[in-house]
Amino acid sequence: MSLQTLKQNSFPVENVVGLSGISWERFNKIQSDFDGVPSVKLTYTKGLLEIMAPISDEHEYVKSNVGELLGTYMREKHIRFYKRGGFTLKKEGYSSGEPDESYCIGTNKEIPDIVIEVIITSGTLNKLEVYKPLNIPEVWFWKKKQLQIFHLTDGEYQQVTRSHFFSDLDLETLQHYIDYSDQYDAVIEFQKTIREMNKNGK
């Protein structure tokens, strides 16, 4: 499948294409070719390039749900945060990735504390290798209706059961509300749950 085909065609589901042997200079040229094409997502590390197109409705819905619920949690817990969205994060000459959501906790920073990747179609790259050179403290993945969190420890990502930033946030509880078919109801019910926890001192 050519780059030109990816740019011109519309697909009913996400398609992922992996290319190897791509130099940093070639990657930057390809990336510039896709400027202004929001339905295409590029990820690069160690000479490997992954192109995803298009971004599916399910992908956007899950991303939106996770963002709304995390925002609700942090506001209810009085945790200062800054939502950074899906901007491109680059380590010049090495890696480039665009998370689905990202957050700075406590203060606004150039590099976010948390990045979130929603995976509908399995890709060809280890996304942890994309974010490791940037020393991003936590990478969250949503895949097959499960949340996974990886925390950077001594230069390597280790899977953990709870976020180091949100020690009382149970992943199964959060996943329960992500799975709600109605986003508004999910946020309202999750808010009630958090307030009940606060009342009980949890």
Helices and strands as residue ranges (DSSP letters): H 3-8, E 15-19, H 24-33, E 41-45, E 48-53, H 57-76, E 81-83, E 89-91, E 95-97, E 101-105, E 114-119, H 127-131, G 132-134, E 138-143, E 146-153, E 156-160, H 171-178, H 183-199
